[in-house]
Amino acid sequence: MFFTSMYFMTKSIIAHESFAIPSTEIFFNFLVFAFLTTVISSLCLVYAIKHIGSTPVAILGALEPVVAVMVSVLIFHEKFTTNLLIGITLILLGVILNVIGDRKKINHI
């Protein structure tokens, strides 16, 4: 987060743009949004680990970028590029190899 902040501060200085938040209402909305999304996602993660275990949760977490791409293409009508296809393919291959590896470990035990 620090490096991202430094990047945007440097970019705003170079472009001679304001980095200030326009009003206290928008600042408050940023804080509420950041707090709610952090708390809700953390609680859901703990709940999921408790009920289905850490391995399935990690696998579902690895699929998060795939879902994000699907939402951006289907709902926000973003362009589906070759790079996105390659990224999705690599993620799915990684998840499949992880599942196959876990099954082989269980069968040998």
N, C-alpha and C positions, 0 to 999 in steps of 0.2 A: 504494500500500500504506500510505503514511503517513496519508493522509486516511481510509482505511478504519479504521485503528487508532485514530485520533483520534475517529472517529464512535462506535465501540464503547466506547471508554473513557468518552466523555461520556455515552453511554446508560447504562452501568453506574453511573456516579456519580449521575445523575439518579434512576435506579430503586433506588438503594441496594443494588446487587447486587455480589457479588464478581467481580472480573475475573481472579482467580488461577486458574492451572491446578491441578487438585486433587492431582496426585501427580507424582513424577518419572518414573514409568513412562508416564503419559499424555503428558508433555512429550517424552520420548524418542520415543514413537510419532509425535507431531506432526512432530518433526524428521526422522525416517526417511521418513515419508510425503511431506513437502515435498521432501526431497532426491531421493528416487527418482522422483517424478513430474516434477520439474524436469529431472533428468538424462535420463530416458527420453524425455520429449517433445522436448528439445533434440536429442538424438542422432537420433531419428526424423526430425525436421525437416531436419537436415543431410543425412541419408541420402536422404531423398526429393528434396531439391533437387538433389543430386548425380546421381540416377538418372533423374528425370523432368523436371527443370527448375523454375525458379521460378514461372512462370505457372500451370501445373497445380497446384502446391503451394498457391499463393495462392488459387486457386479452391476447392480442397478445404478450405482453412482457413476460407474464407467460409461453407462449408456446415456447419461445426462446430456452430453454434447450432441448426441444423435437426436434426442427429443428437441433440443433447442433449435437444431437445423430444420427439423420437420415443422416446428411451430413458425419459424421465420419464413419458410418457403410457402407453407399452406395458408397461414393467417395474414402475414405481412407482405406476401407476394415478392419476397426477395428472390434474386436470381440463383438458381441451383447450378453451381459451377463444378468443373472437373476437380478442383481442389477439395471441395466439400465432399464429393463422391469418394475421392481417395481417402480422406480423413475418416469418413463413416466406415469405409471398408476396413481400414486398419483397426479402428475401434472394435468393430464386430469380430474381426479375426482374433484380436487379443482376448475378448470376452469368451469366444468359443474355445480358444486354446486353454484358458483358465478353467473353464468348466470341464473340459476333457481331462486336463491334468488332475483336477480334484477327483474325478470319477476313477481314474487309474490308481490314485493313491488309496482310495477307499477299497477297491477290489483287491489290492495287494495286502491289505491289513487284515 
